[in-house]
Amino acid sequence: MARDPRYDVLFEPIAVGPKVAKNRFWQVPQCNGAGSDKPGMQAAHREVKADGGWGVIFTESCAITPDADQQPAGVTARLWDEDDVRNLSLMTERVHLYSALAGVELKHGGSLAQNAESRLPARGVSQIQNDLRPMSVPHEMSIEDIQQLRADFVAAALRAQRAGFDLISIYAGVASLPAYFIYPFYNKRTDEYGGSFENRIRLLREVVNDIKAAVPECGVGLRFAIDTLDAPYGYGDQGIRAADEGIRVIEALDADVDYWDINIGSVNWGEDAASSRFKDTNYEAEYTRIAKTVAKKPVVNVGRLTDPNVMVAAITSGQCDFIGGARPAIADPFIPAKIEAGRVDEIRECIGCNVCISRWEIGPAPIWCTQNATAGEEYRRGWHPERFEIASNADSLVLVIGAGPAGMECATVLGKRGMAGVHVVDAAPRLGGHLSWVSQLPGLAQWGRVTDYRQIQIDKLDNVEFIPNRMMSAQEALDYGADYVVFATGSSWSREGLNGQTQAPLPGWDQANIMTPEDLIKDQMQPVGTDAVVYDTDGYYMGASVAESLAKQGIRVTYITPQDTMAPYMRKTLEEQRMYQQLVALGVRILTQTTLVSLEQDAVNAKHNWNGVEERITASMVVPVTQRLSDDSVYQEALRLWNKEDSDVKGIYLIGDAYAPGMIAQAIFQGHRLAREFDSPDPNVPLPYIRERQLADPSAYRFGEPLPLEVLRSNRASAPVAGRP
């Protein structure tokens, strides 16, 4: 199929300073857990997007010096020395194979930089503790220190050029030194770098011009937070606002830069990388439109854009010049290629769950994506999101029991690997498993895209058949005539309230009016009475979502958790603040660090974990959101009945929540992994993957010996800037 002419505007080449982007698709800086220490993963994760048609592809945030490092809070790239140049050059080489531009985002984290590895003190605009990190009082930079910082930026830019980068972004947004100088909230200086607007943007202007002079062959731009938002999401008038100083920054520096990569927010970056629970697609449009009123240079727009019709409207209305994407490019690196080929219906749309962000927030773990199991696996496992090898046992019929996330993904990949037949059987009338009711929870409708994409794929695969409304026993599965049987039968929430805190069910659970999330949402049972206690030891979205759902029905809800905060994993997905505010606004009482010690017919007894204070709370019903239990009884019975030597069934497998309950991303990964390795010696045992790591060189080992001066100098080389000898 050919590209729809409506989308032609998305494929126009655009000049970016001395470079030309082949189209309007711009993968904005996005962390993946590779940094510069895992060059294979970094290169492959970017190459797959170049392969998928993105015209501009950036690294993640890239620390310019050893005192600019955010680790261990999250892995970022580094451009400290020539070793980093070597590692990152692999990425640029691979991206250039597809005529795409490679970009790098240079950043100094200022007082937020933890520098846990280098142990260097942080540099800051003023000597005031960072608002996000305790024990983070920086050194207040002198004029000489500022000159050194300028030199550090130039040195990093020169290294970026040597690594082959075409575009260099200076990060002037969340937690970066140029931005710290701009915001009065942080900048308390009284010299030429503080006070007036011109003084506060002085360093940013200098850094831009220093880099432009040093690397004239590269396009140089700003990733700029045009609005730091109102409290409690930002700094209010102590930051910058788009219609005031935000637009003034663009007016002041537009002649100096080659492009603007616009976003919003402050240290609370959940307003920028907002989840679909709280923000719809293209939610930053109003801010980019403000930038476009004065910017003469190309402007990049972000906001979880996945629909090409919305993209075209953004371009043709003058909202922006480039379609920026981080999470959409993770979920489907082939968005441009699919639009180009007339396969818009096959775009694997980002669901906005922010699981990708959560893995970065946790630390050095590689990226996960709910929609795209191959994200982060392109190099170490050799997985490509659009290419599948025909299996050596492709002449087989595979029976998949269960059409939830794991079953759908396994069946889809098996179909693409050319199996003779894949039959997906489920007791429900439609695909989706527990997603069919989870996506009915408040704000989670876009999670239904997980099913939508796989429904389309299964419908297109002639060798995959969905058989609804059919329960299947273990014996029926073994007698079905399949060569292999995959059980993906999911899990259910514990009615007894089995939990990790006590390693036991809730005392008195059989005396209380217990309602599980399935009772309330899936089966639409009427709540009992008017007072509910939701007890959450799971720690992710379900407990808070059930509390919200009940409160919206007029039920008085007390949300109790033994954790330090409500739904702690939602802090990792950047949803905690808004979820907390939403529950409080609905009248939900939130008790943290509190354990249920016993349940009665009309009340619960709770005890604070630390001070031991007990409280009896009225509860006409209790909703334990403690943990799920695998629904694996049919699998266990099949194993008992199966005689491998005498059976036509060659293999039986258990995947997804039926194996171990986890988040949707993990269920999909398990289904994908099994299907990718279905013709391995034993698909139950995962194949090894490439582990990028440093290996010992005994000849280089030192103990108690200082490093040679030339080595030290190579790791801390700076280039001069104008006016500095």
N, C-alpha and C positions, 0 to 999 in steps of 0.2 A: 504493500500500500504506500501511497505517496503522502507527503505532508499536506495537511489542510492549509490552503492559502491564508486562512485567518491567522495562522501562527508564523507567517513569514517574518514579521517584525522581530520576533525573538531570535532570529538567526542572522540578523544584520551585523556585519563587523563594525567595531567601535574603536576609535583611537583612544589610547590611555597613555598620555604623554608621548614618549618616543616609541611606544609599543602599540600593537593593534590586537585586540581580542577578536577571535573569529566569530563570536556570537555574544548574546547578552546574558549568558548563564555564568554566574560568579559564585564559586564555592568559597564562602567567607571563612576566616580562620576558625578552626574547629579541632578541639582536642580529641585524641584517640587512644591515649595511653602509651604511645610509642616514643614520643619525644625525639631526641637525636641519638638516643642510646640503642634504639632498635630500628636501624636504618631499613632493614628489609620490610618490616611491618609498615613503617612510615611511607616508604616508596610505593608499596603495593596498594595501600589504602587510598593513596592519592591517584595512582595510575588507573585504578578501576573507574574513577570518576572521569579521568581524561578519556578513557575507553568509552565511557557512557556519553561523551559529547560535551562536557562542561568546558567552557572556553577559558576560564580563569580558575586556578586551583591553588589555594593557600595552605600553608602549614597551620598549626595551632599557634598560640601565643609563644613567643620565642625570647627567652631571657638573654639579655645582652652581656651580662657580667656575672661573676660568682656571687655578688651581693644583690642579685635581682631575682633570686630563685624562689618559686612558690612551693617547691617540694618540701615536705611530703604531702601537702594538702592536695596536690594534683600534679600529674606529670605534664611538664611543658617541654618544648624543644629548647635547645641552647645554641648560641653562636658565640662561644667563649674563645675558641681556638681553631687551629687548622684541622684537628680531628673532627670537630663538629662540621666544618666545611666539607670534609670528605664524606661524612655520613649523610648529610642533607643533599649533597650533590647527586646521590643516587635517585632521590625523589625528583629533582629537576630534570635529570636525564630521561627518566621514564615518562614524565608529563610531556616533555617536548616531543616525544615520539608521535604524539597525536595532534601536534600543532596548537597545543594549549599553552597559555602563559602560566608560569609558576610564580607564586607570591609567598612572601614571608612577612610575618607581623613581629616587629621588634618591640620589646617591652622591658621596662624596669618597674618592678612592683613597689618601689619605695618602702614605706613603713609596713606594708603588708607582706613583703618578702620574708619568708621564714628563714631562708639560708641555713637549713638544718644540716646540709652536707658541708658547705664551705665554712660554717660557723662565723661568718663575717657579720658585723653589725650592719643594720640597715641604714640607708641614707633617706632623709626625709626633708620635706619643705619647711617644716617647723618641728621643734622637739616636743611633740605631743603624742601620746600613745595612740595607736591606730584604733579606730572605733570597732573594728571587727575582731581583732586578735589581742588577747591579754598579753601582758609582758612584752610589749612591742614598741617601746620608746626608741625612736631612731636618733641618729646624729643629725642635727640641723645643719644643712649644707651651707658652707661659706661660698663666697664668690669663686674662690679657687676650686671648691668642690663642684660647683655648677659647671665650670669650664671643663673639669675632668669628666663629668657626666656627658657633656657635649662630645668630648673626644671619644668616650666609650660608645656612644651611638654611631659616630662616624666609623669607628673601627668595626663595629658589628655590621654596618651597611657594606663596607668593603669586603668583609668576609662573605656576606650574602651574595654580593656580585660574583665573587670567586666561586661560590657554590652553584652559580648558574641561575639565580633568581632574576626574573624579569621585573617584578613589581615588589616594592618595599613599602609596607604600611607601618606607620608609627602609631602605636596604640595610645590613644588619648581618651580612654574610657574608664571602666571600673578598675580601681586600684592600680593606677599607673602614675609615675612621677610627673609627666607633663600635666596630666589632669589634676593631680593634687595641687599643683601650682595655680591652676585656673580657679579652683573652688575656694571661696572665702571660708568655707567650713574648715578647711585644713590650713589654708595659707594665712598665717599671722605675721608675715614678714613686714618690715618697714623700710626695706631697701628698694632697689629698682626692680625687684622681682615680686613685690607685694603691693597691696593697696589698690591702685587703680586697675581698670580693665586692661589697659595697654601693658602695664607692668606684669599682670598675672598671666598674660599670654606670651610674654617675652620669650621665655624658655622654649615654648612650643614653636614659635616662629624661628628661633635660632636653630633648633634641632632640624626642622624641615629644611631650612636653607643650607645648613652644614651638609646634610646628606645629599641634597640636590647637587651641590657643588662637587661633592666627592664622587658621586656615581651618576653622571649625566646620561649614561646609556640606559638607566633603569627608570621606570615610572615610580614616582614617590607620592604617596597619599596618606590620608589620615583615616584611621578607624576611630570615629568621633561620636561620643555619647552627647547628642545635641540637647538632651533634657534629662536632668537628674531627678525629676519628679518631686511631688509633694511628700511630706512626712505622712504616714510612717514608712513609705516605700523609698524615700530619698531624702535630700537635704533641703528641700523647699527653696527659699530665697538665698540660702547659704551655698547652694550649688549653682547650676545654670539652668535657665528655662529656654525652651526652643524659640519662643517668640521674642525673647529679650537677648541675653548674652549668647545664647546658642547660635542664633542667626548672625550675631555680630562677629563671632569667631569665623564663621564661613565667609562673611564679607571681608574680614581682615586678611585671611590667608588663602582665599580662592586663587589669587594670582600666583601663589607660590607652590601650590600642590597640583597634582595631575588627576586626582580623583578623590571622592568622598565616600567612605563606607560608613553609613549612618546607622546608629542604634541608640538606645535609650538606657536609663537606669543608673544605679549606683552600686554599692557593694551588694545590695540585695538584687542580684542579677536575675531573679525570677520574674521580674517585670520585663526584662529583655527577652530571655529564653523562656517565655511564658508557656505553661502547659495548656493543652486544649480544654482542660477542666475550667479554666478561667478566661482564656482569650481565644477568639476565633482567628482564622487565617487572615493575614495581611493587617494585623493589629497595630503595626507601627506606621501605617500609611500617612496618618496626619502629621507625623514628625518629618517624614521624608519630603512631603509636599512643602513644608516650611523651608527646608533646605533648598529645594529646587527653585524657590522664588528669587534666590540671589546667586546660587551656584551656577557658574558657567562651565565648570568641569563636570565630568560624568558622576552621577550619584548612584550608589548601590542601596537597594532596599531589602530589608529582611522582614520576617514575620511569618515563617512556616508556610511558604507559598508552594502549593503542590498542583493546583489547577491551572492549566495553560490559559484558560479563558480569563482568569483573574490576573495572570501574568500579563497578557496582552492589554487588558484594561489599564493596568498599572503603567505600562509603557506609553500607550497611546494617549492617556489622559495627562501625561506630563508629570506623573507622580515620581518617576525614577527613570534611570537609563539602563541599569542592570538589575536582574533578578538575583538577589543574594539568597543563598541557601546553605545551612549547616545541617540541621536535622533532616530536612527533605532529601539532601544529597547522601546522607547516611542510609536512610530507609530505602532509597532507590537511586543509586549512582547513575542509572540510565534514563533519567527523566528526559534530558534533551534528545537522546537517541530515539526514545519511544515516541516523542512528539514528532520528530523528523520522519519516522517510519510510519506514521499514522496509526500508532498503537497506544493512543491516549488511554484507552480503557484498561491497559495493563500496567499503568503506573502504580507502583507499590507505595501508596501515600503514607507519609508519617502520621502517626496517631497522636503525637504530642504528649506522650506519657512521661518523657524526660528520663527514661531509664538510661539512655546514653550518657546524660549529664551525671546521673547518680554514680556511675562507675568511676567517673573522673573525680567526683567529690570524695569518694571513698579513699582514693589513693592510686597506687600503681597498677591497678587491674586494667586489662585491655577493655576496649569499648564493647558494650553490648547494644544490640538494637532489637526491639520487640519484633518489628516487621522483617528485618533482614538478618538472618542468622549468619550470613557470610561476613558481616561487618567485623573487621579486626582479624578475620581468619584468612584473608586473601593471600598472605604470604606464609604464615606458619602452618596452615592446613592446605593451602593451595586451592581454596574455594573461590569460585567466580559466581556472582549472583545470576548470571544469564547463560552460563555454559555448563553442560552436564555430560559426562562421558556415559556411553552406553554400557550398562552393567554386563559383566561376563556371565551372569545368570539371568539375563534378560528374557529368556524363554519361560519364565516362571509366572505363576499366578500368585499374587499376594493378597491376603485378606487382612484388612485393617479394621479392628473393632474399636470404635470410638471416633467421632468426628469433631473433637475439640481441637485446640491449637496444635498439640503434638501430632494427632492423627491426620489432620488436614495437611500439615507441612510434610509429614512423612509420605503421604500418598501423592502429593504434588511432585515431590522430588523423585520418587520412584517412577512416576509416570514420565517425567522428563528424562529419566535414565533408560527409558525404553522397555520397561517390563511388559510382558505379554498382556497382563491384566492386573489391575489394582482395584479391588472392591472395598469400598468404605461403608461399613455398616454401623448404624446408630439407632437407638430407640427413639430419638427425637425426630420431628418432621423436617428439620433443616440442619445444615452444617453450623458449627460454632461451639458446641459443647457449652461450658459454663459462660463463655463470652456472650451467649445469647441473652443471659440475664444480667451479667455484670455490666454490659453496655447500657442497661436501663437505669443504672445508678445515676444520681445527679451529676451532670457534667461529663459523663464518660461515653457519650454517644459515638465520638470519633474512634473509640477503641473497637467499634464494630468494623472498622476498615481492615482489621486482621482477617476477619471472615470474608469480607467483600472481595479482597484480592484473591484469596484462595478459591473462593467460589468461581470466579472468572477463570482462573487457571484450570481448575478441574473440569469446568464446562468445555474448555477448549481441547482438553486431552482426550483423544478417542479411546485410550487404553485405561482410563480411570472412570469408575462408575460409583455414584453415591446411591446407597440403598437405605432409605429412611424408614422410620417406624418399625424397626425390627430389633427385638431383643434376641440375644444369642447365648446359649449355654456353652459350657466348655466342650461338651461332647459334640454339639452342633458345629462348633468352630473346627474341631479336629476332623469332622466328617464332611466339611464343606467342599473339599476337593482342591484346596489351595496347597501350594508348595511351601508357603511360609505364612505364619500368622503373627500379626503385630497387635498387641493389646495396648490401647491408649484410652483407658476407661476412666481416667480422671481421678478426682478426689472430692471429699465432702467435709464441711466444717464439723468439728467435734461437737456433738450435742451435750456431752458430759463436761465440756470445758477443760479437756486435757490440755495442760500447758507446761511450758518449760520452766516457769518460776518455781513450781512445786513438784514438777515431774509426776503429776497426778491429776485426776479430775477435780472439779470444784466440789468441796464438801457440801452435801445437801442438794446437789443438782437435781436429784430425782424428786425433791419436795417442791421445787420452784416451777413457775410457768416459763419453761425454756422455749425460745424461738430462735432458730438459726437464721443466718442470712438467706439460705435457700428458702426457708419457710416464708420469709417476708418479701423477698424480691422475686425469686423464681416462681414460687407457688402462689404468690399474691395473697397469703393468708392475712386475715384481719388481726391487727395488734390486739393483745390482751390488755384491757384496762387503759389507763391514761398515764401511767408512770413507768418508764423503762430505764433499765440500767444496761448500758453497753459496756462489756468488759473486754478490753483489747490488749492481748499480749502478742498478737501477730505483728503489729507495728507498722503496717503499710496502709493502703487506702481503704480496706474494707470496713474496719471499725468506725472510722470517721465518716465514711459514706453512709453507713447504716444509721448512724446517729443523725446525720443531716436529713436523710429520708424520713425518719420517724418524726423529727422535729417539724418538718414541713407538713406533716399530717396532723399537727396539733398535739403530739405526745410530749409530755414533760420528760426530758432525757437527761440522765446523768451518765457522762462518759468517764470511765475509770480505767486507768492503766498503771501497771507497776513501773513503767518506763519513766525516764526523767522528763519526757515531753510527750505531748500528744503525737501519735503516729510518727515516730522518729525517722522512718525511712522517707517520709514526705519532706523532710528537711533536705535530703539528698536530691530529691526531684524538684526542689525549689517551690514546693506547694504549701509548706507548713504554715507560713504567715497568713496567707489568704484563707486557708482552710480553718485555722484557728479563729480568725475574725468572723468567718461565715457562721461557724457553730455558736460563737458567743452572741452574734446578732440574732440567731434563732432561739436564744434562751437556753442553750445547752450548758449544763454545769460540767466543768472539766476538772477532774481530780487526777493528778499525776503522782508518781511514787507511792501508789496505793494499791494494796492487794486485797482481793476478796477472800475472806477467811471462812465464810459460810453463807449458804443460801437458805431462805425460808420461803413459804408460799407467797408472802406479800412483801418481803423485804430482803435486803442483803446486809451482811455485816462486813465492813471494810476496815482496814488497818493501815495507817501510814507506815511505810517501810522503815523510816529512820527514827521518828519520834515515838512510834508505837501507839499513837492516839487512835482509838477505835470510834467508829460511827455506824449507826444503824440507819439505812437509807430505804425509804419506801420504794417498792418495785413490784408493780403488778405483772411485769414480765422481765426476764433477763435474756439478753442476747450475748452469748459467749462467742467472741471473735478471737479465739485463742490459738487454734491451729487446725490444719486440715489433715485428714487421714486418707491414705490411698485406697481407692476402690479397686482392689486387685484380686478379689475373691475368685472371679472367673479365670483369671490367669493362673492362680495357684491351683485351682481344680484341674485346669488343662495340663499343667505340669505333672500333676499326680497321675492323670490318665494317659499321658503321652508315652508311648514306647517308641523311642526314636528309631530303633533297629527295625521294627516291624511297620512303622507308620510311613505313609506317603508324605507326611509333613516333615520337611527337612530342618525347620528352625522355628522357634517360638521366642518372641521378644516382648519386653515390657518397657514402655517409654512414658515420658511426660510426668504429670502429677500422679499417675498410677504407680510410677516407680518411686518418686520422691516429690511431694508437693513443693512448688516454688512459684516464682513469678512467671508470667506468660512468656517472657523472653526466653526463659530457661526451658519451658516445655517445647517451644518451637525449635530451640537449638537441639534438644534431644531428638526430636523427630527428624530434623535435617541431618544430624550427625549419623543416625542409624541408616538413613536412606543413602547418604553419600558413601557409606562404608558397607553397603549391603552385600557386596561380593568379596569382602575381606575374609581372611581365614576364620574369624569368629566375630561377627558384628556386635555381639554382646560386649566385647572388649574394645574400647576405643583405640584407634591407631595412635601412635606417638606423633607429636608435631614438633616443628622446629622451635627450639628455645634459643633466642638470641641472648647471649650472655658472654661476659669476658672469661676467657680461659687463662689459666695460670701459665706464666712464662718464667720458669725458674731462673733463667739468666738475668732477668730484670728485677729479681727480688732484692729488696733492701731492708735492712733492719738497723735502726739507729743511725743511719747515714743521711746527712742533708742532701737534697736534690741539687744537681748542678745548676748554676745560675742561668745558663742558656735555656734549660727546661722551664724554669720559673718564668723567665721572660716570655717564652712562647705561649704560655698560658695566661698572660696578662699584658698583651700588646695593645697599645692604643695609638691611634693616628692623631696628628695635630689638627686643630681647628683654626679658622681664621682668627688672627689676633693673638694666637698663643704660640710661643716658640717651640 
